[in-house]
Amino acid sequence: MLKFIQPNIEPITDRTYQLVNDWSYTWITNDIVNKITIPSGFRYDGASVPRPLWSLSGIRPDGLHRAGTLIHDFIYYHEGKLPIGVMKWRYLGDTNESYLNVSGKWTRKDADRLAYK
């Protein structure tokens, strides 16, 4: 079973955050276990919600959606072409749980979908 842990971040400014430790997100698509690892030190701006809407929507730049916005901003930052070793996969039934590196280009639509998983 996959366990979800929020990324550990620290505020740099009122709209910029920095990832304190490497953080990984794992999800299953069909019989494939996918894993993305974002390296510590990555800076991002959180959810892009205009300040006047914070109280109306309840969504602030940081919150429970922290992981989704981190992944989304990381993929956007790299324009969909992630560095080698960041994205990996394995077959669900593999007993040794060894991951293989994946390369390829993420579309904006793919990044948006993953952010809302």
trRosetta pair geometry for C-beta under 8 A, 3 or more apart (Angstrom, degrees):
i j d omega theta_ij theta_ji phi_ij phi_ji
2 26 5.2 -148 -136 92 126 109
2 27 7.2 118 168 -96 175 38
2 28 7.2 -160 -24 -23 139 101
4 25 7.8 24 -128 -132 83 81
4 67 7.5 -78 -171 -38 107 173
5 23 7.9 -139 94 -146 97 95
6 64 7.9 -96 -99 -139 129 47
6 66 5.6 55 -160 69 106 130
6 67 5.9 -122 -130 -48 60 105
7 19 5.8 -53 173 -127 128 97
7 21 7.9 -164 -160 62 74 79
7 23 4.0 -6 -113 -115 99 167
7 38 7.4 -18 -111 64 141 126
7 66 6.0 -142 46 134 94 112
7 67 5.8 142 -7 -96 97 72
7 70 5.4 46 16 -36 156 172
8 19 7.3 88 77 -163 60 61
8 20 4.3 -64 115 50 101 119
8 21 5.3 41 52 21 121 101
8 23 7.2 179 24 -76 69 118
9 17 4.4 22 170 173 133 120
9 18 6.3 151 -158 74 80 36
9 19 5.6 -47 -100 -97 82 44
9 20 6.2 -171 -106 -13 22 89
9 62 7.2 -140 78 -130 139 131
9 66 6.7 -151 8 -167 134 126
9 70 7.5 -151 -65 -88 133 127
10 17 6.8 154 75 -157 31 73
10 18 5.5 -22 59 59 83 91
10 20 5.6 85 -16 -67 100 106
11 14 7.2 20 -172 -102 129 27
11 16 7.2 104 -164 81 63 56
11 17 5.7 -49 -102 -101 48 73
11 18 8.0 108 -155 15 5 78
11 62 7.7 -102 -81 -19 97 156
12 16 4.2 -51 63 103 110 104
12 17 6.4 178 3 -105 89 16
12 18 5.2 84 -50 -23 114 105
12 43 6.3 -7 -5 -132 154 118
13 16 4.4 50 35 29 94 102
15 45 5.3 10 155 -153 89 93
15 46 6.9 -123 -162 34 61 111
15 61 5.9 -171 -134 -86 68 170
16 43 5.8 9 -177 -176 104 109
16 44 7.4 165 -149 87 63 23
16 45 5.7 -39 -96 -99 60 67
17 43 6.8 166 84 -149 41 62
17 44 6.0 -23 61 65 89 71
17 45 7.4 146 16 -112 81 17
17 46 5.9 83 0 -50 124 97
17 61 7.7 173 -23 136 116 113
17 62 6.3 113 -62 -82 145 126
18 41 6.4 -22 -171 -147 106 30
18 42 7.1 158 -152 80 60 38
18 43 4.9 -28 -95 -94 77 79
19 22 7.7 61 143 -103 124 22
19 23 6.0 -115 -158 1 126 118
19 38 6.1 -152 -96 120 173 112
19 39 7.4 130 88 106 136 38
19 40 5.3 -140 112 -131 94 46
19 41 6.5 -33 67 29 87 23
19 42 4.6 22 17 51 123 86
19 43 7.7 -135 4 -70 76 35
19 44 7.9 42 -34 9 96 102
19 70 6.8 94 -79 -146 116 127
20 40 6.1 -33 132 -140 23 107
21 40 5.2 -40 -142 -86 16 118
22 37 5.9 10 178 -180 108 104
22 38 7.0 168 -156 84 59 47
22 39 5.5 -30 -106 -128 87 44
22 40 5.2 -70 -50 -30 54 85
23 37 7.1 167 85 -152 35 60
23 38 5.2 -12 61 56 87 96
23 40 7.9 108 -14 -75 78 65
23 67 7.8 -140 153 -123 136 87
23 70 7.0 -4 82 138 144 153
24 35 5.8 1 -172 -173 115 99
24 36 6.8 165 -149 84 64 43
24 37 4.4 -24 -93 -98 90 80
24 38 7.6 177 -82 16 40 65
25 35 7.2 168 83 -148 43 54
25 36 5.4 -6 55 56 90 92
25 67 6.3 125 -88 -179 129 117
25 71 6.1 -39 20 -78 153 130
26 33 6.3 1 -172 -180 107 95
26 34 6.8 163 -152 86 55 51
26 35 4.6 -13 -100 -99 85 85
27 33 7.8 169 89 -154 28 55
27 34 5.4 -16 65 61 75 101
27 114 7.8 -170 26 -141 153 90
27 117 6.0 -10 -108 152 157 157
28 31 7.9 -15 -171 -132 101 15
28 32 6.9 154 -155 81 60 47
28 33 5.5 -30 -99 -101 79 62
28 34 7.3 170 -95 16 24 79
28 92 6.4 55 -138 -95 118 116
29 32 5.2 -18 67 64 81 101
29 34 6.1 28 7 -14 106 122
31 91 6.0 3 140 -156 99 78
31 92 4.6 -110 -167 12 65 118
31 93 7.1 -14 -171 -10 112 93
32 89 5.3 -9 -176 -167 107 122
32 90 7.5 150 -157 76 63 31
32 91 6.6 -52 -104 -108 56 44
32 92 6.7 -85 -57 -37 11 87
33 89 6.4 151 79 -157 53 63
33 90 5.1 -15 58 62 105 82
33 91 7.4 41 12 122 89 9
33 92 5.5 127 -36 -90 95 62
33 99 7.8 -98 96 -102 103 95
34 87 7.4 -21 -168 -165 93 88
34 88 7.6 151 -159 85 48 48
34 89 5.2 -22 -102 -100 60 91
34 102 7.9 -21 -135 -4 89 157
35 87 7.4 153 85 -155 53 44
35 88 4.8 -17 64 65 100 93
35 89 7.0 173 18 -82 76 41
35 90 8.0 15 -1 6 114 92
35 99 6.0 -60 39 -121 131 150
36 71 6.4 87 92 -130 146 106
36 74 7.9 144 157 94 128 142
36 82 7.6 -99 -138 -136 105 163
36 86 6.2 16 -156 153 73 83
36 87 5.3 -13 -103 -101 79 72
36 88 7.9 173 -80 23 35 67
37 85 7.7 -54 59 139 118 74
37 86 5.8 -141 61 -150 72 55
37 88 7.6 19 -4 7 104 108
38 42 5.5 -69 169 16 105 155
38 70 6.3 -153 40 154 170 109
38 71 7.1 -134 -46 -95 134 57
38 74 5.0 -99 -114 -99 123 159
38 86 7.2 46 -87 -152 45 108
39 42 6.0 117 73 -35 67 104
39 86 7.7 -82 -25 -105 91 99
42 70 7.6 99 100 -163 128 94
42 74 6.1 7 -179 -101 154 101
42 77 7.7 172 -160 46 109 167
44 69 6.9 164 131 137 135 91
44 70 6.0 159 43 -121 154 56
44 73 3.7 102 -144 114 132 155
44 74 7.0 -67 -69 -54 138 66
44 77 7.2 -102 -96 -48 97 131
45 48 7.0 52 104 -81 115 78
45 61 6.6 -80 155 -154 65 127
45 73 6.7 170 34 -118 69 146
46 60 7.6 -21 152 130 142 66
46 61 3.1 86 99 171 141 87
46 62 4.9 -81 -120 -59 140 68
46 66 7.4 -43 -126 -119 91 65
46 69 5.2 42 -158 132 42 154
46 73 7.9 -20 -42 -38 13 147
47 59 5.8 -87 117 163 159 110
47 60 7.1 118 52 108 119 30
47 61 5.2 -163 48 -130 72 40
47 62 7.6 -171 11 -56 91 28
47 63 7.6 -28 2 29 132 99
47 65 5.8 48 -62 95 128 131
47 69 4.8 -102 -63 -89 65 143
48 61 7.8 47 -74 -113 26 85
49 53 5.4 -117 176 83 96 116
49 54 6.3 118 119 -80 120 67
49 57 6.4 -126 -156 63 137 146
49 59 4.9 167 -72 106 165 105
49 60 6.9 -127 63 -129 134 18
49 61 6.6 -150 38 -69 94 58
50 53 5.0 80 69 9 82 107
50 54 8.0 -122 102 -31 46 76
51 54 5.7 -25 -160 -13 43 116
52 55 7.9 -61 179 30 40 92
52 56 7.4 18 140 2 67 120
53 56 5.1 -70 -149 52 55 110
53 57 4.8 26 161 -4 95 116
53 59 7.3 -8 125 60 101 93
54 57 6.8 -67 -130 48 15 90
54 58 7.7 68 174 -100 48 7
54 59 6.9 -115 -128 79 53 49
54 60 5.2 46 -141 -95 108 76
55 58 7.7 26 -164 -72 23 45
59 63 6.8 -139 -145 35 55 146
59 65 6.9 6 -141 16 103 142
60 63 5.3 112 52 -37 90 118
61 69 7.7 171 -175 157 59 170
62 66 5.6 33 -156 -95 74 99
62 69 7.9 -123 -102 57 51 145
63 66 6.3 -174 65 -43 29 85
65 68 4.9 -54 -171 45 78 117
65 69 5.7 72 131 -21 92 102
66 69 6.3 -66 -149 41 25 103
66 70 6.2 28 156 -24 64 110
67 70 5.6 -55 -147 33 29 114
67 71 6.5 26 158 -15 65 105
68 71 6.1 -55 -149 37 29 107
68 72 6.1 29 155 -18 64 113
68 114 7.8 172 -140 122 76 62
68 115 4.1 90 -178 -174 91 68
68 116 6.3 69 -147 -72 139 33
68 117 7.4 172 -105 41 102 65
69 72 5.4 -54 -141 42 33 116
69 73 5.9 30 161 -17 68 109
69 115 6.6 66 -76 -153 34 117
70 73 6.2 -59 -144 40 23 104
70 74 6.2 25 156 -22 61 110
71 74 5.8 -59 -148 35 27 113
71 75 6.4 22 158 -15 65 107
71 111 7.5 -176 131 -157 85 78
71 114 5.8 -109 134 123 136 113
71 115 5.7 -172 79 -93 104 70
72 75 6.2 -61 -152 37 26 106
72 76 6.3 20 154 -13 64 112
72 111 5.4 107 -135 163 64 98
72 112 6.9 58 -125 -95 113 40
72 114 7.3 174 -76 82 71 90
72 115 3.7 25 -63 -87 115 133
73 76 5.5 -56 -141 43 33 111
73 77 5.9 43 155 -30 66 104
74 77 5.6 -49 -146 29 27 116
74 78 6.7 8 159 0 60 107
74 82 7.8 40 140 -112 98 103
75 78 6.3 -70 -153 48 28 97
75 80 6.1 35 175 -96 88 47
75 82 6.9 -44 -115 -70 68 103
75 106 5.0 -61 -162 87 121 154
75 110 7.7 -134 179 97 154 93
75 111 4.0 -169 97 -113 144 120
75 114 7.4 102 -25 58 155 136
76 79 7.2 26 -175 -81 37 36
76 80 7.9 19 -102 -48 32 65
76 108 7.4 52 -100 -118 89 81
76 111 6.1 130 -53 164 78 164
78 81 5.6 -129 152 68 97 57
78 82 5.4 89 106 -95 159 47
78 83 7.0 -118 -124 -24 144 73
80 105 4.7 46 134 -173 114 77
80 106 3.9 -147 -145 63 80 70
80 107 6.3 37 -122 -76 142 19
80 108 7.3 -77 -68 -54 119 53
80 110 7.7 90 -130 57 105 120
80 111 7.0 -109 -95 -41 81 122
81 105 5.5 -25 -80 -108 75 79
81 106 7.7 -151 -52 22 30 78
82 86 4.4 -119 164 70 118 134
82 87 5.2 94 82 -17 150 113
82 103 7.9 -151 67 -130 84 56
82 106 6.9 56 -26 -9 102 117
83 86 5.1 93 66 -21 77 120
84 101 6.0 22 -169 -170 81 141
84 103 6.4 -20 -102 -85 79 108
85 88 7.6 -1 -161 -56 37 103
85 101 5.9 -42 -83 -114 43 118
87 101 7.3 85 82 -163 63 60
87 102 4.4 -71 116 65 103 106
87 103 7.6 145 65 -83 114 32
87 104 7.9 -81 86 41 151 89
88 99 3.7 50 156 160 131 127
88 100 6.2 154 -158 72 83 33
88 101 5.8 -49 -101 -98 80 38
88 102 6.0 172 -107 -1 22 93
89 99 6.4 132 59 -154 15 86
89 100 6.0 -31 65 58 69 86
89 102 5.4 61 -2 -51 104 126
90 94 5.0 -80 166 26 114 148
90 97 6.4 107 110 -156 168 42
90 98 6.2 148 -108 84 132 44
90 99 4.8 -94 -40 -102 108 56
90 100 6.5 131 -82 5 67 81
91 94 4.8 116 66 -34 85 98
94 97 5.8 149 106 -75 104 32
94 98 6.6 -108 161 37 143 69
106 110 4.6 -132 -163 84 82 129
106 111 5.4 89 147 -55 126 90
107 110 4.6 104 51 1 76 100
107 111 7.2 -141 94 -2 44 84
108 111 5.7 -55 -151 38 34 112
108 112 6.2 37 151 -22 67 106
109 112 5.6 -52 -146 35 31 114
109 113 6.4 33 154 -20 64 105
110 113 5.8 -55 -150 35 29 111
110 114 6.4 25 155 -16 64 107
111 114 6.0 -56 -147 38 30 108
111 115 6.4 34 154 -25 64 107
112 115 5.8 -55 -151 30 29 115
112 116 6.9 10 158 -5 62 109
113 116 6.3 -74 -157 43 30 99
113 117 7.1 51 147 -50 65 90
114 117 5.6 -28 -156 -10 42 118
